[in-house]
Amino acid sequence: MPNHTLKLLFNKKLDHIEVLYLNSAIRSIGVSMIGIFIPIYLIELNYSLIEVILYYLIVRAVHGLMMIPVSAYASKYGTKRCISTSTIILILFFVLLYQLQNVAIPLGIVAIARGLHNAFFWYGYHSAFASYSDGKHRGEEVGFSRISETLFMVIGPVLGGLILTIANYNVLFIIVGFILALSLIPLFITKDIHNPTKVNIKNIYKGRSIRSFLSYFGHGIESGVIITIWPIFVFFTIIGNYAVLGSISSLQFLFSLILTLIIAQLSDMHRKSILKIGGFVNALIWIIRTGIKTIAQVFVIDSIYGLSKRSLTISFDATSYDKAEQQNIAEHIVFREIVIQLGGVLLFSLLVIFPNYSLSFILASGASLLYILF
């Protein structure tokens, strides 16, 4: 473990960062157990691919639209309250998913709940990290956060797949809800530290570079494809088995964990170079995915993706926090999240009109190149 991280863990003045580590690590195992299976679950409930795409379009739209109200909530109550509120909403979201099997709940209501959770969680998380991480060691600290999360994410998908194989979604929803409730505990260990900040709507886009806009926009497109379209494609056209899909996803996280140990420190010295290399590699991976046909190919390409995407994520987030710290943190985080969701809304709008797997992979490839601009 890097020397700076060791000092950080035992420095009581930085307990709020430690709380973020603990909360995100515990949350990660719960979310990773079910995340990859949610679009599959919806399709198995006889929702069409178009309906599932519309569901994710609503999630992205609600996330973006709620950023300004959520920033006001965080300003009044603090970022930890924001994160804890998001967790309660996420548990409610899983209750709604649980009830979909028996109650005619409009899928749009479920999507709104998920969008609300995303807005509260990511605003609170990114704001806290931008505020309290050490600028000189930000890449290292972001890297350690990703390591703590990924350690649990390696276990999550394979465990979730096994539970679905031997039991059912209901059991998995209950277990995930319990884990998410546990993730709230670290948030009560320390007092919330926050500086009330008013977000001026007129300033959200003021002074932002087109390069930042395009990078965030591209991230929104690429993340939408990997979280939603890729699992559906792999499960229904190639694998068809929960345990195998979960195992492959876990192996992807394992490979990303290995690279994180290296990239965490290199990111503080070579951030732009890592973004450029990662962007090109990611773009190539998505082009290759258009021709994937076997389980072995899925395993290889997902393993390589785990390496390239993790290097991108660490440098991308660290640079984003740098930009936020140099400006108004609240306004930059709102800008970041709104633009990312705009990318997602465009992606899912296009896929509603042209529901094609290869098209989504090509869009993700082009979007990956936009990381280079950051």
C-alpha positions in Angstrom: 0.0 0.0 0.0 1.4 3.5 -0.9 3.0 5.5 1.9 0.6 8.4 1.5 -2.4 6.1 1.9 -1.0 4.5 5.0 -0.6 8.0 6.5 -4.1 8.9 5.4 -5.7 5.9 7.1 -4.1 6.8 10.4 -4.6 10.6 10.2 -7.7 11.4 12.3 -8.1 14.7 10.6 -9.1 12.9 7.5 -11.8 10.7 9.0 -14.3 11.8 6.4 -12.2 10.3 3.6 -12.0 7.0 5.6 -15.7 7.1 5.9 -16.1 7.4 2.1 -13.7 4.4 1.7 -15.8 2.2 4.1 -19.2 3.2 2.8 -18.2 2.8 -0.9 -16.5 -0.5 -0.2 -19.5 -2.1 1.6 -21.9 -0.6 -0.9 -19.9 -2.0 -3.8 -20.4 -5.6 -2.8 -24.2 -5.2 -2.7 -24.4 -3.2 -5.9 -22.0 -5.5 -7.8 -24.0 -8.6 -6.8 -27.1 -7.4 -8.7 -26.0 -4.6 -11.0 -25.1 -6.7 -14.1 -28.3 -8.8 -13.7 -30.9 -5.9 -13.5 -31.4 -5.5 -17.3 -31.6 -9.3 -17.7 -34.2 -9.5 -14.9 -36.4 -6.9 -16.6 -36.3 -8.8 -19.9 -37.0 -12.1 -18.1 -40.1 -10.3 -16.7 -41.2 -10.0 -20.4 -40.3 -6.4 -20.8 -39.1 -5.8 -24.4 -35.6 -4.6 -25.2 -37.2 -1.2 -26.2 -39.0 -0.9 -22.8 -35.7 -1.7 -21.0 -33.9 0.9 -23.1 -36.7 3.4 -22.3 -36.3 2.5 -18.6 -32.6 3.5 -18.7 -33.4 6.6 -20.6 -35.7 7.7 -17.8 -33.0 6.9 -15.2 -30.5 9.1 -17.0 -33.0 11.9 -17.5 -34.1 12.0 -13.9 -30.5 11.8 -12.7 -29.6 14.9 -14.8 -32.7 16.9 -14.0 -32.3 16.3 -10.2 -28.7 17.5 -9.9 -29.6 21.1 -9.1 -32.2 20.3 -6.4 -29.8 17.6 -5.0 -27.0 20.2 -4.8 -29.3 22.4 -2.7 -30.1 19.5 -0.4 -26.4 18.7 0.0 -25.7 22.4 0.7 -28.2 22.4 3.5 -27.6 18.9 5.1 -24.1 17.9 4.0 -22.6 15.3 1.6 -22.9 12.4 4.1 -26.6 13.0 4.5 -26.8 13.1 0.7 -25.1 9.7 0.4 -27.2 8.2 3.2 -30.4 9.5 1.5 -29.3 7.9 -1.7 -28.9 4.5 0.0 -32.4 4.6 1.5 -33.7 5.4 -2.0 -31.7 2.5 -3.5 -33.2 0.1 -1.0 -36.6 1.4 -1.9 -35.7 0.8 -5.6 -34.9 -2.9 -4.9 -38.2 -3.2 -3.1 -39.9 -2.0 -6.2 -37.9 -4.4 -8.4 -38.9 -7.2 -6.0 -42.6 -6.2 -6.3 -42.5 -6.0 -10.1 -43.1 -9.8 -10.2 -46.4 -9.5 -8.4 -47.7 -5.9 -8.7 -48.4 -3.9 -11.8 -46.0 -1.1 -10.9 -45.2 1.2 -13.9 -41.6 0.7 -14.9 -41.2 4.4 -15.1 -41.7 4.7 -11.4 -38.9 2.2 -10.8 -36.7 4.2 -13.2 -37.4 7.4 -11.3 -36.4 5.8 -8.0 -33.1 4.7 -9.6 -32.5 8.1 -11.1 -33.0 9.8 -7.8 -30.6 7.4 -6.1 -28.0 8.1 -8.7 -28.3 11.8 -8.4 -28.0 11.8 -4.6 -25.2 9.3 -4.4 -22.9 10.6 -7.1 -23.3 14.3 -6.2 -22.5 13.4 -2.6 -19.7 11.1 -3.4 -17.9 13.3 -6.0 -18.4 16.5 -3.9 -16.9 14.9 -0.8 -14.0 13.5 -2.7 -13.3 16.8 -4.5 -13.5 18.7 -1.2 -11.4 16.4 1.0 -8.9 14.5 -1.1 -5.3 15.7 -1.2 -4.6 17.4 -4.5 -1.0 16.3 -4.6 -1.9 12.7 -4.1 -5.4 12.7 -5.6 -4.7 9.9 -8.1 -3.4 7.7 -5.4 -6.4 8.4 -3.1 -8.8 7.8 -6.0 -6.9 4.6 -6.7 -7.1 3.4 -3.1 -10.9 4.1 -3.1 -11.2 2.0 -6.3 -9.1 -0.7 -4.8 -11.3 -0.9 -1.7 -14.4 -1.0 -3.9 -13.0 -3.5 -6.4 -11.8 -6.0 -3.7 -15.5 -6.4 -2.9 -16.7 -6.2 -6.5 -14.5 -9.2 -7.4 -16.7 -11.2 -5.1 -20.0 -9.6 -5.9 -21.0 -10.7 -9.4 -19.9 -14.4 -9.0 -21.8 -14.5 -5.7 -24.8 -12.9 -7.2 -24.7 -15.4 -10.1 -24.5 -18.3 -7.8 -27.4 -17.1 -5.7 -29.5 -16.7 -8.9 -28.5 -20.2 -10.0 -29.4 -22.0 -6.8 -32.2 -19.6 -5.6 -33.9 -16.6 -7.3 -34.0 -12.9 -7.6 -36.1 -12.4 -4.4 -33.4 -13.9 -2.3 -30.7 -11.8 -4.0 -32.8 -8.6 -3.5 -33.1 -9.3 0.2 -29.4 -9.9 0.7 -28.4 -6.8 -1.3 -30.9 -4.7 0.7 -29.3 -5.9 3.9 -25.8 -5.1 2.7 -26.8 -1.6 1.6 -28.3 -1.0 5.1 -24.9 -2.0 6.6 -23.2 0.5 4.3 -25.0 3.3 6.2 -23.1 2.5 9.5 -19.8 4.2 8.6 -21.6 7.4 7.8 -22.7 7.8 11.4 -19.1 7.4 12.8 -18.1 11.0 12.2 -19.9 14.3 12.0 -20.7 15.6 8.6 -18.4 18.5 7.5 -19.8 20.7 4.8 -19.7 24.2 3.5 -23.1 25.5 2.3 -22.7 26.3 -1.3 -25.3 27.8 -3.6 -25.3 26.6 -7.2 -26.0 29.4 -9.7 -27.7 27.9 -12.7 -26.2 30.6 -14.9 -22.7 29.5 -13.9 -23.0 25.8 -14.5 -21.8 26.0 -18.0 -19.9 29.3 -17.7 -16.2 29.0 -18.2 -16.3 25.2 -19.0 -14.2 24.0 -21.9 -15.7 22.2 -24.8 -13.1 19.5 -24.2 -14.5 18.8 -20.7 -18.0 18.8 -22.1 -17.2 16.3 -24.8 -15.2 14.0 -22.3 -18.1 13.9 -19.8 -20.5 13.4 -22.7 -18.5 10.5 -24.1 -18.3 9.0 -20.6 -22.1 9.0 -20.4 -22.4 7.1 -23.7 -19.7 4.5 -23.0 -20.9 3.8 -19.4 -24.4 3.4 -20.7 -23.4 0.7 -23.1 -21.2 -1.3 -20.7 -23.7 -1.2 -17.8 -26.8 -2.0 -19.9 -26.4 -3.2 -23.4 -23.3 -5.4 -23.1 -24.8 -7.6 -20.3 -28.0 -8.1 -22.2 -26.0 -9.0 -25.4 -23.7 -11.4 -23.6 -26.4 -13.2 -21.6 -29.0 -13.7 -24.3 -26.8 -14.3 -27.3 -23.8 -16.1 -25.9 -23.8 -17.2 -22.3 -27.3 -17.8 -21.0 -26.1 -18.7 -17.5 -26.1 -16.5 -14.4 -23.1 -18.2 -12.7 -20.9 -17.9 -15.8 -21.8 -14.3 -16.5 -21.2 -13.4 -12.8 -17.8 -15.2 -12.9 -16.7 -13.4 -16.1 -17.7 -10.1 -14.5 -15.8 -10.9 -11.3 -12.7 -11.8 -13.3 -12.9 -8.4 -15.1 -12.9 -6.7 -11.7 -9.9 -8.9 -10.6 -7.8 -7.8 -13.6 -8.8 -4.2 -13.0 -7.7 -4.5 -9.4 -4.2 -5.6 -10.4 -3.8 -2.6 -12.7 -5.2 -0.2 -10.1 -2.3 -1.0 -7.8 0.0 0.4 -10.5 -2.1 3.2 -12.0 -3.0 4.7 -8.6 0.5 6.2 -8.2 1.3 6.7 -11.9 -1.9 8.8 -12.3 -0.4 11.6 -10.2 2.5 11.9 -12.6 1.2 10.8 -16.0 -2.5 11.5 -16.0 -2.9 12.8 -19.6 -0.8 10.0 -21.0 -2.9 7.4 -19.2 -6.1 9.0 -20.5 -4.8 9.0 -24.1 -3.6 5.4 -24.0 -6.7 4.2 -22.2 -9.0 6.0 -24.6 -7.4 4.4 -27.7 -7.4 0.9 -26.1 -11.0 1.3 -25.0 -12.1 2.4 -28.5 -10.3 -0.6 -30.0 -12.0 -3.0 -27.5 -15.4 -1.8 -28.4 -14.8 -2.4 -32.1 -13.6 -5.9 -31.4 -16.8 -6.5 -29.4 -18.9 -6.2 -32.5 -17.5 -9.6 -33.6 -17.6 -11.5 -30.3 -19.4 -14.9 -30.5 -18.0 -17.3 -27.9 -17.7 -17.4 -24.1 -13.9 -17.6 -24.4 -13.9 -14.4 -26.5 -16.1 -12.7 -23.9 -13.7 -13.7 -21.1 -10.6 -12.4 -23.0 -12.1 -9.1 -24.1 -13.7 -8.4 -20.7 -10.4 -9.1 -19.0 -8.6 -6.6 -21.2 -11.4 -4.1 -20.8 -11.1 -4.4 -17.0 -7.4 -3.3 -17.3 -8.0 -0.4 -19.7 -11.1 1.0 -18.2 -9.7 1.1 -14.7 -6.7 3.1 -15.9 -9.1 5.5 -17.5 -11.4 5.8 -14.5 -8.7 6.7 -12.0 -7.1 9.4 -14.2 -10.5 10.6 -15.3 -11.9 11.1 -11.8 -8.7 12.5 -10.4 -8.6 15.1 -13.2 -12.3 15.9 -12.7 -11.7 16.5 -9.0 -8.8 18.8 -9.8 -11.0 20.8 -12.1 -13.7 21.0 -9.4 -11.3 22.1 -6.8 -10.0 24.9 -9.0 -13.6 26.2 -9.6 -16.8 26.1 -7.6 -16.9 22.4 -6.5 -20.7 22.2 -6.4 -21.2 23.8 -9.8 -18.6 21.7 -11.4 -20.0 18.4 -10.0 -23.5 19.5 -11.2 -22.0 20.3 -14.7 -20.2 17.0 -14.7 -23.3 14.9 -13.8 -25.7 16.7 -16.1 -23.4 16.4 -19.2 -22.7 12.7 -18.4 -26.5 12.1 -18.3 -27.0 14.0 -21.5 -24.6 11.5 -23.1 -26.7 8.6 -21.7 -30.0 10.2 -22.8 -28.6 10.6 -26.4 -27.4 6.9 -26.4 -30.7 5.4 -25.2 -32.7 7.8 -27.5 -30.8 6.5 -30.5 -31.2 2.9 -29.4 -35.0 3.3 -29.0 -35.1 4.2 -32.7 -32.3 1.9 -33.8 -32.1 -1.0 -31.3 -29.0 -2.6 -32.5 -26.1 -4.1 -30.5 -23.4 -3.4 -33.0 -24.5 0.2 -33.3 -24.2 0.6 -29.5 -20.7 -0.9 -29.5 -19.6 1.5 -32.3 -21.0 4.5 -30.4 -19.1 3.3 -27.3 -15.9 3.1 -29.3 -16.3 6.6 -30.6 -17.2 7.9 -27.1 -14.1 6.3 -25.7 -11.9 8.5 -27.9 -13.5 11.6 -26.2 -11.6 10.7 -23.0 -8.5 11.8 -24.8 -9.7 15.4 -24.8 -10.0 15.7 -21.0 
